[in-house]
Amino acid sequence: MNRRVKLAAAAALGLMLASCGEGGGKPAGEAALTVGFSQIGSESGWRTAETRMAQKAAEARGVTLKIDDAQQRQENQIKAIRNFVAQGVDAIFLAPVVSTGWDDVLREAKDADIPVILLDRQIQTREPELFLTSVSADNAKEGAVAGDWLVGAVGTKACPVVELQGTVGSTLVADRKRGFEQAIAKAPNVKIVRTQSGEFTRAKGKEVMEGFIKAVGPRNICAVYAHNDDMMIGAIQAMKEAGLDPGQDVLTVSIDAVPDIFKAMADGDANATVELDPDMGAKALDALLAYRKTGQAPPKLIQTPSTLFLPDTAAAEYARRKDLY
């Protein structure tokens, strides 16, 4: 008799749980969420850190995060987004490799009622409703902070600058360039004399810097501005191989604040970096969860700070960050 009572109770509990799940497709709660993340790649220490931190944030919130590495190719990202839509994920995070060409695939996600959140970079679209929100820094401000530091550092002396840009076609690259140029425009003695894409990688940054040194001469470069720290690390190596003393003979300012640039500053090989906080996944997840709970859309831009770091704190920052990346 006791066994029959227990079986009946179990059956009733099962019916109750099943009815609770009806209409929602998945059980309620954060653990039911699945998010697809189309990541640009792993071309830099910062990008790797962004991915790792997003994974940790998802685990902490009980969210399943499916990551697709696009290897720097937009066609791979479009394919990944379509795969995520076909899988019926609850949301899609996109770190777009370039700024244009997204409307069609994002419309497919919207038609499937799958919200899209942009990470790190913006897109150009006439339909801003195609994405829920974006989590990024003010990239023009990052460039301006770098330019303001350089203007203050050189004073009134003539300062020819070479610029290592990131991936061509990205709004981030255009904004970092624009912000820097606007800042140095206040100082007629500071001028960009060469600019070229280093594709955000150390190897390409080194290669391009070698070309700059050959083109203008090793003693005709006052400063290097790099759109990320990894390119600057490559440029530092090129300068050393050319017999220059980076950080002394040539000033350096870059963006990201990865551990290796702090080590370079502590060693006297670099001068300044502007932080781009890689912990964007947590902010995106919190915005998504709040949206699902309240139904109210978050602000269109969730902005992260742009903080300048100099050699005086480099050793401490390196010790703090080296295990986070």
C-alpha contacts under 8 A as a table, 3 or more apart, distances in Angstrom:
res1	aa1	res2	aa2	distance
1	M	4	R	5.16
1	M	5	V	6.37
2	N	5	V	5.13
2	N	6	K	6.23
3	R	6	K	5.13
3	R	7	L	6.24
4	R	7	L	5.12
4	R	8	A	6.15
5	V	8	A	5.14
5	V	9	A	6.14
6	K	9	A	5.09
6	K	10	A	6.16
7	L	10	A	5.09
7	L	11	A	6.16
8	A	11	A	5.11
8	A	12	A	6.20
9	A	12	A	5.12
9	A	13	L	6.17
10	A	13	L	5.08
10	A	14	G	6.16
11	A	14	G	5.04
11	A	15	L	6.28
12	A	15	L	5.13
12	A	16	M	6.21
13	L	16	M	5.05
13	L	17	L	6.21
14	G	17	L	5.20
14	G	18	A	6.10
15	L	18	A	5.07
15	L	19	S	6.13
16	M	19	S	5.20
16	M	20	C	6.28
17	L	20	C	5.08
17	L	21	G	6.52
18	A	21	G	5.27
18	A	22	E	6.57
19	S	22	E	5.20
20	C	27	P	7.80
21	G	24	G	5.89
21	G	25	G	6.69
21	G	26	K	6.36
21	G	27	P	5.37
21	G	28	A	7.45
22	E	25	G	6.60
24	G	27	P	6.89
24	G	28	A	7.54
26	K	32	A	6.24
27	P	32	A	6.04
28	A	32	A	6.56
29	G	32	A	5.88
29	G	33	L	7.61
30	E	33	L	5.56
30	E	61	R	6.57
30	E	62	G	5.71
30	E	63	V	6.05
30	E	289	L	7.63
31	A	61	R	7.35
31	A	62	G	4.42
31	A	63	V	5.27
31	A	64	T	7.42
32	A	62	G	7.81
32	A	63	V	6.92
32	A	64	T	7.89
33	L	62	G	7.78
33	L	63	V	5.23
33	L	64	T	6.24
33	L	89	V	7.77
33	L	90	D	6.04
34	T	63	V	5.95
34	T	64	T	4.65
34	T	65	L	5.97
34	T	66	K	7.39
34	T	89	V	5.35
34	T	90	D	5.42
34	T	91	A	7.00
35	V	63	V	7.28
35	V	64	T	6.19
35	V	65	L	4.96
35	V	66	K	6.13
35	V	89	V	5.72
35	V	90	D	5.72
35	V	91	A	4.89
35	V	92	I	5.53
35	V	93	F	7.15
36	G	65	L	5.91
36	G	66	K	4.70
36	G	67	I	6.08
36	G	68	D	7.68
36	G	81	I	7.78
36	G	84	F	5.98
36	G	89	V	6.49
36	G	91	A	6.42
36	G	92	I	4.72
36	G	93	F	6.12
37	F	65	L	6.84
37	F	66	K	5.87
37	F	67	I	4.71
37	F	68	D	6.13
37	F	92	I	5.77
37	F	93	F	4.54
37	F	94	L	5.95
38	S	67	I	6.12
38	S	68	D	5.01
38	S	69	D	6.46
38	S	70	A	6.82
38	S	77	Q	5.90
38	S	80	A	6.44
38	S	81	I	6.92
38	S	92	I	7.57
38	S	93	F	6.19
38	S	94	L	4.98
38	S	95	A	6.35
38	S	96	P	8.00
39	Q	51	T	7.64
39	Q	67	I	6.78
39	Q	68	D	5.92
39	Q	69	D	5.16
39	Q	70	A	6.05
39	Q	77	Q	7.69
39	Q	94	L	6.43
39	Q	95	A	5.40
39	Q	96	P	7.62
40	I	69	D	6.09
40	I	70	A	5.10
40	I	71	Q	6.08
40	I	72	Q	5.21
40	I	73	R	7.33
40	I	77	Q	7.60
40	I	95	A	5.91
40	I	96	P	6.49
40	I	97	V	5.61
41	G	47	R	7.10
41	G	69	D	4.96
41	G	70	A	5.43
41	G	71	Q	4.56
41	G	72	Q	5.60
42	S	45	G	7.46
42	S	47	R	5.50
42	S	48	T	5.31
42	S	69	D	7.54
42	S	71	Q	7.31
43	E	47	R	6.60
43	E	48	T	7.66
43	E	200	F	6.78
43	E	201	T	5.89
44	S	47	R	5.23
44	S	48	T	6.38
44	S	200	F	6.78
44	S	201	T	6.13
44	S	202	R	7.84
44	S	230	D	6.11
45	G	48	T	5.19
45	G	49	A	6.18
45	G	230	D	7.08
45	G	258	V	6.51
45	G	325	Y	6.80
46	W	49	A	5.02
46	W	50	E	6.19
46	W	256	D	6.62
46	W	258	V	6.07
46	W	278	P	6.47
46	W	325	Y	7.41
47	R	50	E	5.06
47	R	51	T	6.40
47	R	278	P	7.49
48	T	51	T	5.21
48	T	52	R	6.26
48	T	325	Y	7.02
49	A	52	R	5.09
49	A	53	M	5.99
49	A	278	P	6.19
49	A	279	D	7.89
49	A	324	L	7.19
49	A	325	Y	4.75
50	E	53	M	5.29
50	E	54	A	6.12
50	E	278	P	4.57
50	E	279	D	5.90
50	E	280	M	6.84
50	E	281	G	7.24
51	T	54	A	5.16
51	T	55	Q	6.28
51	T	281	G	7.91
52	R	55	Q	5.10
52	R	56	K	6.29
52	R	325	Y	7.66
53	M	56	K	5.04
53	M	57	A	6.05
53	M	278	P	7.34
53	M	279	D	5.73
53	M	280	M	7.87
53	M	281	G	6.71
53	M	282	A	7.58
54	A	57	A	5.06
54	A	58	A	6.09
54	A	279	D	6.87
54	A	280	M	7.04
54	A	281	G	4.27
54	A	282	A	6.15
55	Q	58	A	5.17
55	Q	59	E	6.23
55	Q	65	L	6.65
55	Q	281	G	7.85
56	K	59	E	5.13
56	K	60	A	6.17
57	A	60	A	5.12
57	A	61	R	6.36
57	A	281	G	6.63
57	A	282	A	5.15
57	A	285	L	7.74
58	A	61	R	5.17
58	A	62	G	6.07
58	A	63	V	4.83
58	A	64	T	6.49
58	A	65	L	6.29
58	A	281	G	7.84
58	A	282	A	7.32
58	A	285	L	7.31
59	E	62	G	5.08
59	E	63	V	5.94
59	E	64	T	7.20
60	A	63	V	7.72
68	D	77	Q	7.94
68	D	80	A	6.64
70	A	73	R	5.59
70	A	74	Q	7.18
70	A	76	N	5.06
70	A	77	Q	5.50
70	A	80	A	7.99
71	Q	76	N	7.61
72	Q	97	V	6.22
73	R	76	N	5.45
73	R	77	Q	6.72
73	R	97	V	6.83
74	Q	77	Q	5.00
74	Q	78	I	6.26
74	Q	96	P	7.52
74	Q	97	V	6.08
74	Q	98	V	7.05
75	E	78	I	5.14
75	E	79	K	6.22
76	N	79	K	5.11
76	N	80	A	6.13
77	Q	80	A	4.96
77	Q	81	I	6.16
77	Q	96	P	7.79
78	I	81	I	5.20
78	I	82	R	6.33
78	I	102	W	7.81
78	I	105	V	6.49
79	K	82	R	5.21
79	K	83	N	6.22
80	A	83	N	4.98
80	A	84	F	6.16
81	I	84	F	5.02
81	I	85	V	6.21
81	I	92	I	7.43
81	I	105	V	7.17
81	I	109	A	7.77
82	R	85	V	5.03
82	R	86	A	6.18
82	R	105	V	7.00
82	R	108	E	7.77
82	R	109	A	7.75
83	N	86	A	5.03
83	N	87	Q	6.19
84	F	87	Q	5.02
84	F	88	G	6.32
84	F	89	V	5.88
84	F	92	I	7.40
85	V	88	G	5.12
85	V	89	V	6.36
85	V	108	E	7.69
85	V	109	A	6.02
85	V	112	A	7.04
85	V	114	I	7.43
88	G	114	I	7.94
89	V	92	I	7.28
89	V	114	I	7.20
90	D	114	I	5.91
90	D	115	P	7.47
91	A	114	I	5.17
91	A	115	P	5.06
91	A	116	V	5.95
91	A	117	I	7.82
92	I	114	I	6.99
92	I	115	P	6.35
92	I	116	V	4.75
92	I	117	I	6.33
93	F	116	V	5.75
93	F	117	I	4.87
93	F	118	L	5.82
93	F	119	L	6.74
94	L	116	V	7.07
94	L	117	I	6.22
94	L	118	L	4.85
94	L	119	L	5.88
95	A	118	L	5.79
95	A	119	L	4.78
95	A	120	D	6.10
95	A	121	R	6.14
96	P	99	S	6.58
96	P	118	L	7.43
96	P	119	L	7.72
96	P	121	R	6.21
96	P	122	Q	7.32
96	P	123	I	7.27
97	V	167	T	7.83
97	V	170	S	6.53
98	V	123	I	7.43
98	V	167	T	7.87
98	V	168	V	7.73
98	V	169	G	5.25
98	V	170	S	4.37
98	V	171	T	7.11
99	S	102	W	7.78
99	S	121	R	7.84
99	S	122	Q	6.36
99	S	123	I	4.18
99	S	124	Q	5.50
99	S	169	G	6.39
99	S	170	S	5.17
99	S	171	T	5.68
100	T	123	I	6.04
100	T	124	Q	5.43
100	T	125	T	7.27
100	T	169	G	7.97
101	G	104	D	7.55
102	W	105	V	5.82
102	W	106	L	6.04
102	W	123	I	7.63
102	W	125	T	7.69
103	D	106	L	5.26
103	D	107	R	5.92
103	D	125	T	6.64
103	D	127	E	7.56
103	D	130	L	7.38
104	D	107	R	5.17
104	D	108	E	6.51
105	V	108	E	5.06
105	V	109	A	6.59
106	L	109	A	5.00
106	L	110	K	6.20
106	L	116	V	7.58
106	L	130	L	5.87
106	L	131	F	7.45
107	R	110	K	4.93
107	R	111	D	6.02
107	R	130	L	6.14
108	E	111	D	5.12
108	E	112	A	6.34
109	A	112	A	5.08
109	A	113	D	6.40
109	A	114	I	5.24
109	A	115	P	7.07
109	A	116	V	7.49
110	K	113	D	4.90
110	K	114	I	5.54
110	K	115	P	6.47
110	K	116	V	7.92
110	K	130	L	6.26
111	D	114	I	7.58
115	P	131	F	6.43
115	P	132	L	5.87
116	V	130	L	7.31
116	V	131	F	4.79
116	V	132	L	5.62
116	V	133	T	7.44
117	I	131	F	5.83
117	I	132	L	5.58
117	I	133	T	5.18
117	I	134	S	5.43
117	I	135	V	7.55
117	I	284	A	6.89
118	L	121	R	6.66
118	L	122	Q	6.84
118	L	131	F	7.21
118	L	133	T	6.43
118	L	134	S	4.33
118	L	135	V	6.18
119	L	122	Q	7.81
119	L	134	S	5.77
119	L	135	V	5.00
119	L	136	S	6.03
119	L	280	M	6.64
119	L	281	G	7.58
119	L	284	A	7.72
120	D	134	S	7.56
120	D	135	V	5.96
120	D	136	S	4.32
120	D	137	A	6.88
120	D	280	M	7.39
121	R	134	S	7.79
121	R	135	V	7.92
121	R	136	S	6.27
121	R	170	S	7.71
121	R	171	T	6.78
121	R	172	L	5.87
122	Q	134	S	7.24
122	Q	136	S	7.99
122	Q	171	T	6.19
122	Q	172	L	7.21
123	I	171	T	6.99
125	T	128	P	6.21
127	E	130	L	5.83
128	P	131	F	6.17
129	E	132	L	6.64
131	F	134	S	7.73
132	L	297	A	6.91
132	L	298	P	7.44
132	L	300	K	6.85
133	T	298	P	6.60
133	T	299	P	6.47
133	T	300	K	4.45
133	T	301	L	5.79
133	T	302	I	7.30
134	S	284	A	7.76
134	S	300	K	6.17
134	S	301	L	5.02
134	S	302	I	6.07
135	V	280	M	6.25
135	V	283	K	7.12
135	V	284	A	6.46
135	V	301	L	6.02
135	V	302	I	4.73
135	V	303	Q	5.98
135	V	304	T	7.39
136	S	139	N	7.99
136	S	280	M	7.31
136	S	301	L	7.29
136	S	302	I	6.47
136	S	303	Q	5.28
136	S	304	T	5.88
137	A	142	E	7.78
137	A	276	L	6.73
137	A	277	D	7.91
137	A	303	Q	5.14
137	A	304	T	4.67
137	A	305	P	6.24
137	A	306	S	6.77
138	D	141	K	5.23
138	D	142	E	6.44
138	D	303	Q	6.79
138	D	304	T	7.44
138	D	305	P	7.76
138	D	306	S	7.39
139	N	142	E	4.97
139	N	143	G	6.47
139	N	172	L	5.87
139	N	175	D	5.42
139	N	176	R	5.27
139	N	179	G	7.60
140	A	143	G	5.17
140	A	144	A	6.20
140	A	172	L	7.93
140	A	175	D	4.42
140	A	176	R	4.79
140	A	177	K	7.30
140	A	178	R	6.22
140	A	179	G	4.22
140	A	180	F	7.36
141	K	144	A	4.82
141	K	145	V	6.03
141	K	176	R	7.45
141	K	179	G	5.87
141	K	306	S	7.17
142	E	145	V	5.18
142	E	146	A	6.35
142	E	176	R	6.33
142	E	179	G	7.04
142	E	180	F	7.88
142	E	255	I	7.25
142	E	274	V	6.43
142	E	306	S	5.77
143	G	146	A	5.14
143	G	147	G	6.14
143	G	175	D	7.33
143	G	176	R	4.40
143	G	177	K	6.26
143	G	178	R	7.11
143	G	179	G	4.44
143	G	180	F	4.21
143	G	181	E	7.85
143	G	183	A	7.93
144	A	147	G	4.95
144	A	148	D	5.93
144	A	176	R	7.63
144	A	179	G	4.39
144	A	180	F	4.57
144	A	181	E	7.58
144	A	182	Q	6.88
144	A	183	A	5.19
145	V	148	D	5.18
145	V	149	W	6.23
145	V	180	F	7.49
145	V	183	A	7.79
145	V	274	V	7.22
145	V	306	S	7.80
145	V	308	L	7.04
146	A	149	W	5.29
146	A	150	L	6.38
146	A	180	F	6.47
146	A	225	Y	7.87
146	A	253	V	6.21
146	A	254	S	7.01
146	A	255	I	7.84
146	A	272	A	7.87
146	A	273	T	7.42
146	A	274	V	6.67
146	A	308	L	7.70
147	G	150	L	5.13
147	G	151	V	6.19
147	G	179	G	7.63
147	G	180	F	4.74
147	G	181	E	7.21
147	G	182	Q	7.98
147	G	183	A	5.05
147	G	184	I	5.54
148	D	151	V	5.21
148	D	152	G	6.29
148	D	180	F	7.84
148	D	183	A	5.58
148	D	184	I	6.80
149	W	152	G	5.24
149	W	153	A	6.08
150	L	153	A	4.93
150	L	154	V	6.21
150	L	184	I	7.92
150	L	253	V	7.46
151	V	154	V	5.62
151	V	155	G	6.24
151	V	183	A	7.90
151	V	184	I	6.28
151	V	187	A	6.60
151	V	190	V	7.08
152	G	155	G	5.52
154	V	157	K	6.10
154	V	158	A	7.99
154	V	159	C	7.13
156	T	189	N	6.50
157	K	189	N	6.41
158	A	189	N	4.66
158	A	190	V	6.15
159	C	189	N	5.93
159	C	190	V	4.71
159	C	191	K	6.43
159	C	221	I	7.33
159	C	222	C	4.97
159	C	223	A	6.94
160	P	190	V	6.06
160	P	191	K	5.21
160	P	192	I	5.89
160	P	193	V	5.92
160	P	220	N	6.98
160	P	221	I	5.47
160	P	222	C	5.25
160	P	223	A	6.69
161	V	190	V	7.05
161	V	191	K	5.78
161	V	192	I	4.47
161	V	193	V	5.75
161	V	194	R	7.09
161	V	221	I	6.12
161	V	222	C	5.89
161	V	223	A	4.86
161	V	224	V	5.66
161	V	225	Y	7.05
162	V	192	I	5.67
162	V	193	V	5.80
162	V	194	R	4.80
162	V	195	T	5.84
162	V	212	F	7.27
162	V	221	I	7.03
162	V	223	A	6.53
162	V	224	V	5.05
162	V	225	Y	6.34
163	E	192	I	6.91
163	E	194	R	6.19
163	E	195	T	4.55
163	E	196	Q	6.56
163	E	224	V	5.89
163	E	225	Y	4.83
163	E	226	A	5.75
163	E	227	H	7.91
164	L	195	T	6.01
164	L	196	Q	5.54
164	L	197	S	5.63
164	L	198	G	5.62
164	L	205	G	6.88
164	L	208	V	7.62
164	L	209	M	7.89
164	L	224	V	7.54
164	L	225	Y	6.25
164	L	226	A	4.52
164	L	227	H	6.15
164	L	231	M	7.07
164	L	232	M	7.95
165	Q	168	V	7.69
165	Q	173	V	6.50
165	Q	177	K	7.62
165	Q	195	T	6.88
165	Q	196	Q	5.72
165	Q	197	S	4.34
165	Q	198	G	5.83
165	Q	199	E	7.07
165	Q	200	F	7.50
165	Q	226	A	6.24
165	Q	227	H	5.34
166	G	170	S	7.97
166	G	173	V	5.64
166	G	197	S	5.35
166	G	198	G	5.81
166	G	199	E	4.78
166	G	200	F	4.93
166	G	227	H	5.78
166	G	228	N	7.35
167	T	170	S	6.14
167	T	173	V	6.75
167	T	197	S	6.35
167	T	198	G	7.41
167	T	199	E	4.76
167	T	200	F	6.56
168	V	173	V	6.99
168	V	197	S	6.80
168	V	199	E	7.72
169	G	173	V	7.46
169	G	174	A	7.74
170	S	173	V	5.34
170	S	174	A	6.55
171	T	174	A	5.05
171	T	175	D	5.99
172	L	175	D	5.18
172	L	176	R	6.09
173	V	176	R	5.22
173	V	177	K	6.13
173	V	227	H	7.12
174	A	177	K	5.24
174	A	178	R	6.07
175	D	178	R	4.99
175	D	179	G	6.01
176	R	179	G	5.32
176	R	180	F	6.22
176	R	227	H	6.81
177	K	180	F	5.30
177	K	181	E	6.13
177	K	227	H	7.97
178	R	181	E	5.17
178	R	182	Q	6.12
179	G	182	Q	5.24
179	G	183	A	6.31
180	F	183	A	5.16
180	F	184	I	6.33
181	E	184	I	5.34
181	E	185	A	6.00
182	Q	185	A	5.18
182	Q	186	K	7.38
183	A	186	K	6.09
184	I	187	A	5.34
184	I	188	P	7.46
184	I	190	V	6.12
184	I	191	K	7.31
185	A	188	P	6.29
185	A	190	V	7.69
187	A	190	V	5.67
188	P	191	K	7.02
192	I	195	T	7.25
194	R	212	F	7.02
196	Q	208	V	7.11
197	S	200	F	7.82
197	S	205	G	7.99
197	S	208	V	7.69
198	G	201	T	6.32
198	G	202	R	7.89
198	G	204	K	4.88
198	G	205	G	4.57
198	G	207	E	7.90
198	G	208	V	6.25
198	G	231	M	6.38
199	E	204	K	6.45
199	E	205	G	7.42
199	E	231	M	7.98
200	F	204	K	7.55
200	F	205	G	7.21
200	F	227	H	7.40
200	F	228	N	6.27
200	F	230	D	6.54
200	F	231	M	5.69
201	T	204	K	5.45
201	T	205	G	5.96
201	T	230	D	5.71
201	T	231	M	5.30
201	T	234	G	7.82
202	R	205	G	4.96
202	R	206	K	6.11
202	R	230	D	4.93
202	R	231	M	4.53
202	R	232	M	7.17
202	R	233	I	6.15
202	R	234	G	4.38
202	R	235	A	7.62
203	A	206	K	5.27
203	A	207	E	6.31
203	A	231	M	7.48
203	A	234	G	5.96
204	K	207	E	4.93
204	K	208	V	6.06
204	K	231	M	7.05
204	K	234	G	7.39
205	G	208	V	5.28
205	G	209	M	6.06
205	G	230	D	7.55
205	G	231	M	4.21
205	G	232	M	6.58
205	G	233	I	7.72
205	G	234	G	5.01
205	G	235	A	5.53
206	K	209	M	5.14
206	K	210	E	6.17
206	K	231	M	6.93
206	K	232	M	7.91
206	K	233	I	7.77
206	K	234	G	4.08
206	K	235	A	4.53
206	K	236	I	7.52
206	K	237	Q	6.63
206	K	238	A	5.37
207	E	210	E	5.21
207	E	211	G	6.50
207	E	234	G	7.80
207	E	235	A	7.83
207	E	238	A	7.57
208	V	211	G	5.01
208	V	212	F	6.30
208	V	235	A	7.78
209	M	212	F	4.91
209	M	213	I	6.21
209	M	234	G	7.88
209	M	235	A	5.28
209	M	238	A	6.24
209	M	239	M	7.57
210	E	213	I	5.20
210	E	214	K	6.35
210	E	235	A	7.65
210	E	238	A	5.71
210	E	239	M	7.55
211	G	214	K	5.17
211	G	215	A	6.04
212	F	215	A	5.06
212	F	216	V	6.14
212	F	217	G	7.66
213	I	216	V	5.65
213	I	217	G	5.04
213	I	218	P	4.99
213	I	221	I	7.76
213	I	239	M	7.93
213	I	242	A	7.91
214	K	217	G	5.44
214	K	218	P	7.15
216	V	220	N	6.03
216	V	221	I	7.36
217	G	220	N	5.39
217	G	221	I	7.37
218	P	221	I	6.34
218	P	242	A	7.18
218	P	244	L	7.23
219	R	222	C	7.80
221	I	224	V	7.68
221	I	250	V	6.55
222	C	249	D	7.28
222	C	250	V	5.11
222	C	251	L	6.32
223	A	250	V	5.01
223	A	251	L	4.39
223	A	252	T	5.64
223	A	253	V	7.85
224	V	232	M	7.94
224	V	250	V	7.09
224	V	251	L	6.27
224	V	252	T	4.94
224	V	253	V	6.44
225	Y	232	M	7.95
225	Y	252	T	6.18
225	Y	253	V	5.16
225	Y	254	S	5.68
226	A	229	D	6.78
226	A	231	M	6.36
226	A	232	M	5.76
226	A	252	T	7.98
226	A	253	V	6.57
226	A	254	S	4.66
226	A	255	I	6.88
227	H	231	M	7.54
227	H	254	S	5.77
227	H	255	I	5.61
228	N	231	M	5.82
228	N	232	M	6.71
228	N	254	S	5.43
228	N	255	I	4.53
228	N	256	D	5.69
229	D	232	M	4.89
229	D	233	I	6.18
229	D	254	S	5.41
229	D	255	I	5.60
229	D	256	D	5.86
229	D	257	A	6.81
229	D	258	V	6.72
229	D	261	I	6.17
229	D	273	T	7.50
230	D	233	I	5.09
230	D	234	G	6.51
230	D	261	I	7.93
231	M	234	G	5.13
231	M	235	A	6.17
232	M	235	A	4.78
232	M	236	I	6.02
232	M	252	T	7.67
232	M	254	S	6.64
233	I	236	I	5.13
233	I	237	Q	6.50
233	I	260	D	7.69
233	I	261	I	6.94
233	I	264	A	7.92
234	G	237	Q	5.22
234	G	238	A	6.44
235	A	238	A	5.00
235	A	239	M	6.18
236	I	239	M	5.10
236	I	240	K	6.24
236	I	246	P	6.10
236	I	269	D	7.13
236	I	270	A	7.89
237	Q	240	K	5.19
237	Q	241	E	6.25
238	A	241	E	5.15
238	A	242	A	6.28
239	M	242	A	5.04
239	M	243	G	6.49
239	M	244	L	5.16
239	M	245	D	6.97
239	M	246	P	6.39
240	K	243	G	5.16
240	K	244	L	5.11
240	K	245	D	6.14
240	K	246	P	6.93
241	E	244	L	7.33
244	L	249	D	6.27
244	L	250	V	7.59
245	D	248	Q	5.56
245	D	249	D	5.17
245	D	250	V	6.87
245	D	269	D	7.24
246	P	249	D	5.68
246	P	250	V	5.03
246	P	251	L	6.52
246	P	252	T	7.34
246	P	268	G	7.78
246	P	269	D	4.99
246	P	270	A	6.41
247	G	250	V	5.52
247	G	251	L	4.92
247	G	252	T	6.18
247	G	265	M	7.93
247	G	268	G	5.91
247	G	269	D	4.56
247	G	270	A	4.60
247	G	271	N	5.64
248	Q	251	L	6.29
248	Q	268	G	7.85
248	Q	269	D	7.55
251	L	270	A	7.01
251	L	271	N	6.28
252	T	270	A	5.44
252	T	271	N	5.31
252	T	272	A	6.39
253	V	270	A	7.35
253	V	271	N	6.16
253	V	272	A	4.72
253	V	273	T	5.48
253	V	274	V	7.87
254	S	272	A	6.61
254	S	273	T	4.82
254	S	274	V	6.39
255	I	273	T	5.19
255	I	274	V	4.59
255	I	275	E	6.02
255	I	276	L	6.77
256	D	273	T	6.74
256	D	274	V	5.86
256	D	275	E	4.63
256	D	276	L	4.56
256	D	277	D	7.33
257	A	261	I	6.47
257	A	262	F	7.11
257	A	273	T	5.68
257	A	274	V	6.06
257	A	275	E	4.64
257	A	276	L	6.62
257	A	309	F	7.74
258	V	261	I	5.79
258	V	262	F	6.97
258	V	321	R	7.61
258	V	325	Y	7.64
259	P	262	F	5.27
259	P	263	K	6.44
259	P	317	E	7.50
259	P	318	Y	5.13
259	P	321	R	5.74
259	P	322	K	5.32
259	P	325	Y	7.44
260	D	263	K	4.95
260	D	264	A	6.17
260	D	318	Y	7.39
261	I	264	A	4.88
261	I	265	M	6.15
261	I	270	A	7.10
261	I	273	T	7.49
262	F	265	M	4.97
262	F	266	A	6.07
262	F	311	P	7.50
262	F	314	A	4.80
262	F	315	A	6.64
262	F	317	E	6.60
262	F	318	Y	5.28
263	K	266	A	5.00
263	K	267	D	6.12
263	K	314	A	6.74
263	K	315	A	6.68
263	K	318	Y	6.01
264	A	267	D	5.02
264	A	268	G	6.22
264	A	269	D	5.00
264	A	270	A	5.44
265	M	268	G	4.99
265	M	269	D	5.51
265	M	270	A	4.46
265	M	271	N	5.80
265	M	272	A	7.39
265	M	310	L	7.49
265	M	311	P	5.19
265	M	314	A	5.98
266	A	269	D	7.60
266	A	270	A	7.98
266	A	311	P	5.93
266	A	312	D	8.00
266	A	314	A	5.30
266	A	315	A	5.45
267	D	270	A	7.82
268	G	271	N	7.44
268	G	311	P	7.79
270	A	311	P	7.92
271	N	310	L	6.21
271	N	311	P	6.29
272	A	308	L	7.08
272	A	309	F	5.80
272	A	310	L	4.88
272	A	311	P	6.99
273	T	308	L	5.91
273	T	309	F	5.40
273	T	310	L	6.86
274	V	306	S	6.21
274	V	307	T	5.43
274	V	308	L	4.44
274	V	309	F	6.13
275	E	305	P	7.79
275	E	306	S	5.52
275	E	307	T	5.18
275	E	308	L	6.37
275	E	309	F	7.37
276	L	304	T	7.61
276	L	305	P	7.40
276	L	306	S	6.22
276	L	307	T	7.83
277	D	280	M	7.04
277	D	304	T	6.69
277	D	305	P	7.40
277	D	306	S	7.99
279	D	282	A	6.18
279	D	283	K	7.40
280	M	283	K	5.33
280	M	284	A	6.24
281	G	284	A	5.03
281	G	285	L	6.05
282	A	285	L	5.13
282	A	286	D	6.14
283	K	286	D	5.18
283	K	287	A	6.18
283	K	302	I	7.88
284	A	287	A	5.13
284	A	288	L	6.15
285	L	288	L	4.98
285	L	289	L	6.08
286	D	289	L	5.19
286	D	290	A	6.10
287	A	290	A	5.22
287	A	291	Y	6.11
287	A	298	P	6.38
288	L	291	Y	5.07
288	L	292	R	6.23
289	L	292	R	5.15
289	L	293	K	6.18
290	A	293	K	5.07
290	A	294	T	6.04
290	A	295	G	7.73
290	A	296	Q	7.85
291	Y	294	T	5.36
291	Y	295	G	4.94
291	Y	296	Q	5.40
291	Y	297	A	5.74
291	Y	298	P	6.84
292	R	295	G	5.52
299	P	302	I	6.46
309	F	313	T	7.21
309	F	314	A	7.52
310	L	313	T	6.33
310	L	314	A	6.57
311	P	314	A	4.78
311	P	315	A	7.73
312	D	315	A	7.75
313	T	316	A	5.57
313	T	317	E	6.09
314	A	317	E	5.09
314	A	318	Y	5.99
315	A	318	Y	5.18
315	A	319	A	6.32
316	A	319	A	5.19
316	A	320	R	6.21
317	E	320	R	5.00
317	E	321	R	6.01
318	Y	321	R	5.26
318	Y	322	K	5.67
319	A	322	K	5.76
319	A	323	D	7.98
320	R	323	D	7.33
320	R	324	L	7.84
321	R	324	L	5.16
321	R	325	Y	6.72
322	K	325	Y	6.00
